[in-house]
Amino acid sequence: MSELINRPEYLEQLVQSRDVDLVKIVTGIRRCGKSSLLDLFHQYLTEDHVPEANIIHMNLESLRYRDLTDYLAFYDYVSARIPETGKTYLIFDELQAVEHWEKAVESFRIDFDVDIYITGSNAYLLSTEFSTLLSGRYVEIRMLPLSFKEFLDFHRFGAEEMIEEKFQKYLKFGGMPILREYGFHEARSNQALEGIYSTVVLRDILQRNPQAEQNMLQKIVLFLCSNIGSITSPNSIGNVLSDEGDIKRERGKNVAGKTVDKYISMLRSAFVFYSVGRYDVKGKQLLKTLGKNYIIDMGFRNMLLGYRDADRGHILENIVFLELIRRDYRVSIGKVGGTEVDFVAERPDDKIYIQVTETMQSPETRERELRPLRMIRDNYEKIVLSMDKSYINSYDGIRALNLIDWLLDLPRRR
């Protein structure tokens, strides 16, 4: 086994949930580190003197378990290995390979003294049948690729490299843990990302959606990658693809919009994109139309489109969105009158409004970024994040922070 690099944020969540009577489900895009997290948890249990016989750890995508494709065979195989004494920890990696796995999991809970941990690479794992069967009896831990803080721990850098240069590499290569093996070699890194992306498309999307066309899926992915941080709707994307002849128009029917909507939903289920709705700050309600889509990792976008420095504003916006998700915020786009706030981020005990921009140096940009925040009359924190290193850290109570400083100042998880 290669050296395991700790991801304490996630391991701590598993440790805190240990022996709680809930199924722990770790979800996230392929190769973002879910299997390594389960290995780390296995190691933690061993160090805590849990006997190896009381840890059943299986990766269901291994050919060793090729006959366990349905829940009955899976149940019989595991049951025969559960010791009669002591609590047993069941750790199942990529469980979506077993059909109706949820029936077996529920039965383990009922029949044995067990604590169950699962990973899966698509949201179908939490599909309606499962949610119905295990309603209220599971906790989902959403795993993302490396944060910038983790990226600094994972990779090796030259002694002379400044933090800004390291951040530039993060924007370019992204946070997939596997890239550590390639030492920022661009061609090798792109090959690795291409391999992961192809597996996600073929196994987590096309295999599950036989009616989907690979060519159409690719066009929608490229469109979304090119329009990160831009307000779009399935209809507007459908219109563009119709104009280019990719989707046939039918008079009086919005076929294009519905088709695009289905494909975006597939991409969300495979954790490739997040869709974010708009929130009317003054009317205090979510709006049904228009939103933005953010990609799970910048490396994929750059592999698909090539790295374009001209898009830095939108790239930075995507990085901030993912960091807010990591920090347990529920995120929406804010509408304030005729203007927009990049993010309204909420937790049960907290709300912040955030604008993201490359720089606030010019008076025009400064006014554009501050204006929507000034229009919000409540007392929650308002922040502008930029790459500036300015001694001015507040404009009429609106905080101006350096983006890198903000990324590295992770507050403790509540």
C-alpha positions in Angstrom: 0.0 0.0 0.0 1.4 3.4 -0.9 2.0 6.0 1.8 -1.3 7.3 3.2 -1.5 11.0 3.6 -3.9 12.1 6.3 -6.9 14.3 5.6 -7.8 15.1 9.2 -10.9 17.1 8.4 -12.6 14.0 6.9 -11.1 11.4 9.2 -12.3 13.5 12.2 -15.9 13.3 10.9 -15.7 9.5 10.7 -14.2 9.2 14.1 -16.9 11.5 15.6 -19.6 9.3 14.0 -18.0 6.0 15.2 -20.4 3.7 17.0 -23.3 6.1 16.4 -26.2 3.9 15.0 -26.1 5.5 11.6 -24.7 4.2 8.3 -21.8 6.5 7.4 -21.7 7.2 3.6 -18.8 8.9 2.0 -19.6 10.3 -1.4 -17.6 12.2 -4.0 -16.1 12.0 -7.5 -13.9 9.1 -8.3 -10.3 9.3 -7.1 -10.9 12.2 -4.8 -9.6 10.1 -1.9 -12.5 8.2 -0.5 -10.7 4.8 -0.6 -7.7 6.3 1.1 -10.0 7.8 3.8 -11.4 4.3 4.5 -7.8 3.0 4.7 -7.0 5.7 7.2 -10.0 4.9 9.2 -9.1 1.2 9.1 -5.6 2.1 10.4 -7.2 4.3 13.1 -9.4 1.3 14.3 -6.3 -1.0 14.3 -4.3 1.5 16.4 -7.3 1.7 18.8 -6.9 -2.1 19.4 -9.9 -3.3 17.4 -9.0 -6.9 16.4 -8.4 -7.4 12.6 -11.1 -10.1 12.6 -13.7 -7.4 13.7 -12.9 -5.2 10.6 -14.3 -6.4 7.3 -13.0 -4.1 4.6 -14.0 -4.8 1.0 -13.6 -2.8 -2.3 -16.5 -4.1 -4.4 -14.8 -3.1 -7.6 -12.1 -5.7 -7.0 -12.4 -8.8 -9.1 -12.0 -10.8 -5.9 -15.7 -10.0 -5.3 -16.9 -10.4 -8.9 -19.6 -12.9 -7.9 -21.2 -10.5 -5.3 -23.2 -8.6 -7.8 -26.6 -8.9 -5.9 -27.5 -8.2 -2.3 -28.3 -11.8 -1.4 -24.8 -13.1 -2.4 -23.2 -10.1 -0.8 -25.2 -10.6 2.5 -24.3 -14.3 2.7 -20.6 -13.6 2.1 -20.3 -10.9 4.7 -22.5 -12.6 7.3 -20.4 -15.7 7.3 -17.4 -13.6 8.2 -18.8 -11.5 11.1 -17.4 -12.8 14.4 -19.8 -13.8 17.2 -18.2 -11.5 19.8 -17.5 -7.8 19.8 -18.6 -5.0 17.5 -17.6 -5.5 13.9 -16.8 -2.6 11.6 -18.0 -3.1 8.0 -16.2 -1.0 5.5 -17.4 -1.2 1.9 -15.8 0.7 -0.9 -17.7 1.5 -4.2 -20.8 -0.3 -3.0 -22.8 0.8 -6.0 -21.3 -2.3 -7.7 -23.8 -4.5 -5.7 -27.4 -4.3 -6.9 -29.9 -3.4 -4.1 -27.0 -3.2 -1.7 -29.3 -1.1 0.7 -31.3 -4.3 1.5 -28.2 -6.1 2.7 -27.0 -3.0 4.7 -30.3 -2.6 6.5 -30.2 -6.3 7.3 -26.7 -6.1 8.7 -27.9 -3.4 11.0 -30.8 -5.5 12.3 -29.0 -8.8 12.5 -25.6 -8.0 13.9 -23.6 -5.7 16.3 -22.0 -3.7 13.5 -20.9 -0.2 12.6 -21.1 0.5 8.8 -19.0 2.7 6.5 -19.7 3.0 2.8 -18.3 4.9 -0.2 -19.8 5.5 -3.6 -18.8 7.5 -6.7 -22.3 8.6 -7.7 -25.3 10.1 -6.1 -27.5 7.1 -7.3 -26.1 5.6 -4.1 -28.5 7.9 -2.3 -31.3 7.2 -4.6 -35.0 7.1 -3.6 -35.1 3.4 -2.8 -32.2 3.7 -0.5 -33.4 6.9 1.2 -36.8 5.3 1.8 -35.3 2.1 3.3 -32.7 3.8 5.5 -34.7 7.0 6.0 -33.0 9.0 8.9 -30.5 6.2 9.6 -27.5 7.4 7.6 -25.2 10.4 7.6 -23.6 11.6 4.3 -20.0 12.9 4.3 -19.3 14.7 1.1 -15.7 14.4 0.1 -14.1 16.9 -2.3 -10.7 17.1 -4.0 -7.9 18.8 -2.1 -8.4 22.3 -0.6 -5.5 24.7 -1.2 -4.4 24.1 2.4 -4.4 20.3 1.8 -2.7 20.8 -1.6 0.3 22.5 0.2 0.6 19.5 2.5 0.3 16.9 -0.2 2.8 18.3 -2.8 6.5 18.9 -2.7 7.6 22.4 -3.7 11.0 24.1 -4.3 12.4 25.8 -1.3 12.3 29.2 -3.1 8.7 28.9 -4.3 6.5 31.8 -3.1 2.9 31.1 -1.9 1.6 32.9 -5.0 3.5 30.5 -7.3 2.1 27.5 -5.3 -1.4 28.9 -5.7 -0.9 29.3 -9.4 -0.1 25.6 -9.6 -3.3 24.9 -7.6 -5.3 26.9 -10.2 -3.7 25.1 -13.0 -3.5 21.4 -11.8 -6.4 21.3 -9.4 -6.7 19.2 -6.3 -7.0 15.5 -7.4 -4.7 13.6 -4.9 -3.3 11.2 -7.6 -1.4 14.2 -9.3 1.1 14.1 -6.4 2.8 11.2 -8.2 3.6 13.3 -11.3 5.3 16.3 -9.6 3.5 18.9 -11.7 4.5 17.3 -15.0 1.8 18.8 -17.2 1.4 16.0 -19.9 1.5 13.2 -17.3 -1.0 15.0 -15.1 -3.4 15.6 -18.0 -3.2 12.0 -18.9 -4.1 11.0 -15.3 -7.0 13.5 -15.2 -8.2 12.3 -18.6 -8.3 8.7 -17.3 -10.3 9.7 -14.3 -12.7 11.8 -16.4 -13.3 9.0 -18.9 -14.0 6.5 -16.2 -16.5 8.9 -14.6 -18.2 9.5 -18.0 -18.3 5.8 -19.0 -19.0 4.1 -15.7 -20.9 6.7 -13.5 -22.9 8.4 -16.3 -23.2 6.4 -19.6 -23.5 3.0 -18.0 -26.2 4.2 -15.7 -28.0 6.2 -18.5 -28.0 4.0 -21.6 -30.1 6.6 -23.4 -27.5 9.3 -23.1 -25.2 10.1 -26.0 -21.5 10.5 -25.3 -21.1 13.2 -27.9 -23.9 15.3 -26.5 -22.6 14.9 -22.9 -19.2 16.1 -24.0 -20.6 19.2 -25.7 -22.6 20.1 -22.6 -19.5 19.6 -20.4 -17.4 21.8 -22.6 -20.1 24.5 -22.6 -20.4 24.4 -18.8 -16.6 24.5 -18.5 -16.4 27.6 -20.7 -19.2 29.3 -18.8 -18.1 28.7 -15.2 -19.5 31.5 -13.0 -21.9 32.8 -15.8 -25.6 32.8 -15.2 -27.2 30.2 -17.5 -30.3 28.1 -17.7 -30.9 24.7 -19.4 -33.0 26.6 -22.0 -30.3 29.1 -22.9 -27.7 26.3 -23.2 -30.3 24.3 -25.3 -30.8 27.3 -27.6 -27.0 27.6 -28.2 -26.7 23.8 -29.0 -29.8 24.0 -31.2 -28.3 27.0 -33.1 -25.2 24.9 -33.7 -27.3 22.0 -34.9 -26.5 19.7 -32.0 -30.1 19.4 -30.7 -33.1 19.2 -33.1 -35.7 21.8 -32.6 -39.4 20.9 -32.3 -41.9 23.6 -32.9 -43.7 24.7 -29.7 -41.7 22.3 -27.5 -38.7 23.2 -25.4 -37.0 19.8 -26.1 -33.5 21.4 -26.1 -33.9 22.8 -22.5 -35.3 19.5 -21.2 -32.5 17.5 -22.8 -29.8 19.8 -21.4 -31.5 19.6 -18.0 -31.2 15.8 -18.0 -27.6 15.8 -18.9 -26.7 18.4 -16.2 -28.5 16.2 -13.7 -26.4 13.2 -14.8 -23.2 15.3 -14.3 -24.4 16.4 -10.9 -25.1 12.8 -9.9 -21.5 11.8 -10.8 -20.2 14.8 -8.7 -18.7 16.5 -11.8 -20.6 19.8 -11.4 -22.5 21.6 -8.8 -25.6 23.7 -9.8 -26.3 26.7 -7.7 -29.6 28.5 -7.6 -30.3 32.3 -7.1 -31.6 33.8 -4.0 -33.5 37.1 -3.8 -31.8 38.8 -0.8 -34.5 41.4 -0.3 -37.4 39.1 -1.0 -35.7 36.3 1.1 -36.7 33.6 -1.4 -35.0 31.2 -3.8 -35.7 32.0 -7.4 -36.7 29.2 -9.8 -34.9 30.4 -12.9 -31.3 30.9 -13.9 -28.3 29.8 -11.9 -24.6 28.9 -12.2 -22.7 25.7 -12.5 -19.3 25.1 -10.9 -16.9 22.2 -11.7 -15.7 19.9 -8.9 -12.0 20.5 -9.8 -10.1 23.0 -11.9 -7.7 20.4 -13.2 -10.5 18.8 -15.2 -11.6 22.1 -16.7 -8.0 22.9 -17.7 -7.5 19.4 -19.1 -10.6 19.8 -21.3 -10.2 23.4 -22.4 -6.5 24.1 -21.9 -5.4 26.6 -19.2 -6.5 30.1 -20.0 -5.3 32.8 -17.7 -7.9 35.2 -19.1 -10.6 33.4 -17.1 -9.0 34.0 -13.7 -11.9 35.8 -12.2 -14.3 32.9 -12.9 -11.6 30.4 -11.9 -11.2 32.2 -8.5 -15.0 32.2 -8.1 -15.1 28.4 -8.6 -12.3 27.9 -6.0 -14.2 30.1 -3.4 -17.5 28.1 -4.1 -15.8 24.8 -3.4 -14.2 26.2 -0.2 -17.5 27.4 1.1 -19.0 23.8 0.5 -16.0 22.4 2.4 -16.8 24.7 5.3 -20.3 23.4 5.5 -22.1 26.4 4.0 -25.2 26.1 1.9 -24.5 28.4 -1.1 -26.6 30.4 -3.5 -26.1 33.3 -5.9 -27.5 36.6 -4.4 -29.8 38.8 -6.4 -30.0 42.4 -5.0 -32.3 44.5 -7.1 -30.8 44.6 -10.5 -27.3 43.5 -9.3 -25.8 40.3 -8.1 -23.7 39.1 -5.2 -21.4 36.2 -6.1 -22.3 34.1 -3.0 -24.8 34.1 -0.2 -23.3 31.4 2.2 -25.5 30.1 5.1 -25.1 27.8 8.0 -27.7 27.4 10.8 -25.8 29.9 13.0 -24.1 32.1 10.3 -24.5 33.9 7.0 -22.0 35.7 4.9 -22.1 37.6 1.6 -19.1 37.3 -0.7 -17.8 39.0 -3.8 -14.9 37.5 -5.7 -12.7 39.6 -8.0 -9.1 39.4 -9.3 -8.4 42.9 -8.2 -10.0 45.9 -6.6 -7.3 48.3 -7.8 -9.3 50.4 -10.3 -12.1 52.7 -8.9 -14.6 51.3 -11.4 -14.0 47.6 -10.3 -14.1 48.6 -6.7 -17.4 50.4 -7.1 -18.9 47.5 -9.1 -17.9 44.9 -6.4 -18.9 47.0 -3.4 -22.3 48.3 -4.7 -24.4 45.1 -4.3 -23.0 44.6 -0.8 -23.8 48.2 0.2 -27.4 47.6 -1.0 -27.8 44.7 1.6 -29.2 46.3 4.8 -28.8 43.4 7.3 -25.9 43.0 9.7 -24.4 39.8 8.5 -20.7 39.8 7.4 -19.9 41.1 3.9 -16.6 40.3 2.3 -14.7 41.0 -1.0 -12.0 38.5 -1.8 -9.3 39.4 -4.3 -5.7 38.7 -5.1 -4.7 42.2 -3.9 -2.2 42.6 -1.0 -3.6 45.9 0.2 -3.3 47.6 3.6 -6.9 48.7 3.2 -9.0 45.9 4.8 -12.4 47.6 5.1 -14.7 49.7 3.0 -17.6 51.1 5.1 -17.6 47.9 7.2 -17.2 45.6 4.1 -14.1 43.5 4.7 -11.5 43.3 1.9 -9.4 40.1 2.3 -6.7 38.5 0.2 -8.1 35.3 -1.3 -5.0 33.1 -0.4 -5.1 34.3 3.2 -8.8 33.5 3.4 -8.3 30.0 1.9 -5.5 29.2 4.5 -7.4 30.6 7.5 -9.7 27.6 7.8 -12.1 28.1 10.8 -12.6 25.0 13.0 -15.5 22.8 11.9 -18.5 23.4 14.2 
